[in-house]
Amino acid sequence: MRSTAQHFVVCLKNKGYEVSLERRKIYQVLPDPEADKHRQVRVVDESGEDYLYPQSFFASIELPQPIRRAVLAAV
């Protein structure tokens, strides 16, 4: 999974993290090369803090530019 400042994922699973992650929600990925090595992804979750989660909980998505701008402005 590519980790860049403006990379987005959608949450597919949240088993064990139901309070922290919402299924079908879009999350922005924060760069963390060390997490990538361990098949994890760093996202800002529902607590407002960034945490590591299994990459298998997410699918990478490409957002059209107008939607990308709107999502980034909403953060």
C-alpha positions in Angstrom: 0.0 0.0 0.0 1.4 3.4 -1.1 1.8 5.9 1.8 1.8 9.5 0.7 0.4 12.6 2.3 -2.6 12.5 0.1 -3.3 8.9 -0.3 -6.7 7.6 0.7 -8.2 4.3 1.7 -11.7 3.1 2.5 -12.3 0.9 5.5 -13.6 -2.5 4.7 -13.2 -4.2 8.1 -13.1 -3.0 11.7 -13.3 -6.2 13.8 -11.8 -5.5 17.1 -11.7 -1.7 16.3 -15.4 -0.9 16.0 -15.1 2.3 18.2 -12.0 3.5 16.2 -12.9 2.7 12.6 -16.1 3.0 10.6 -16.6 0.6 7.8 -17.1 2.3 4.4 -15.5 5.5 5.6 -12.7 7.2 3.7 -9.4 7.8 5.7 -6.3 9.7 4.7 -3.1 7.7 5.0 -0.2 9.3 6.9 3.3 8.4 5.6 4.9 5.7 7.8 7.6 3.6 6.0 8.1 1.5 9.1 4.4 0.6 9.2 4.5 -0.4 5.6 7.2 -3.0 6.4 4.8 -4.6 8.9 1.8 -4.5 6.6 0.1 -1.8 8.6 -1.3 1.6 7.7 -1.3 4.8 9.7 -4.6 6.7 9.6 -6.3 9.3 11.7 -9.2 7.3 13.3 -12.4 8.3 15.0 -10.5 9.5 18.1 -8.8 12.2 16.0 -5.4 10.6 16.6 -3.3 8.6 14.2 -2.9 4.9 14.8 -1.6 1.8 13.0 -4.1 -0.7 11.7 -3.7 -3.8 9.5 -3.5 -3.0 5.8 -6.0 -5.8 5.1 -8.7 -3.6 6.8 -8.5 -1.1 4.0 -8.6 -0.7 0.2 -6.7 2.0 -1.6 -8.8 4.4 -3.6 -8.2 7.2 -6.1 -10.5 10.2 -5.7 -11.4 12.6 -8.5 -9.7 15.9 -7.9 -12.8 17.8 -6.8 -13.7 15.1 -4.3 -10.1 15.0 -3.1 -10.1 18.7 -2.5 -13.4 18.5 -0.6 -12.2 15.6 1.6 -8.9 17.4 2.4 -10.8 20.7 3.2 -13.1 18.8 5.6 -10.3 17.5 7.8 
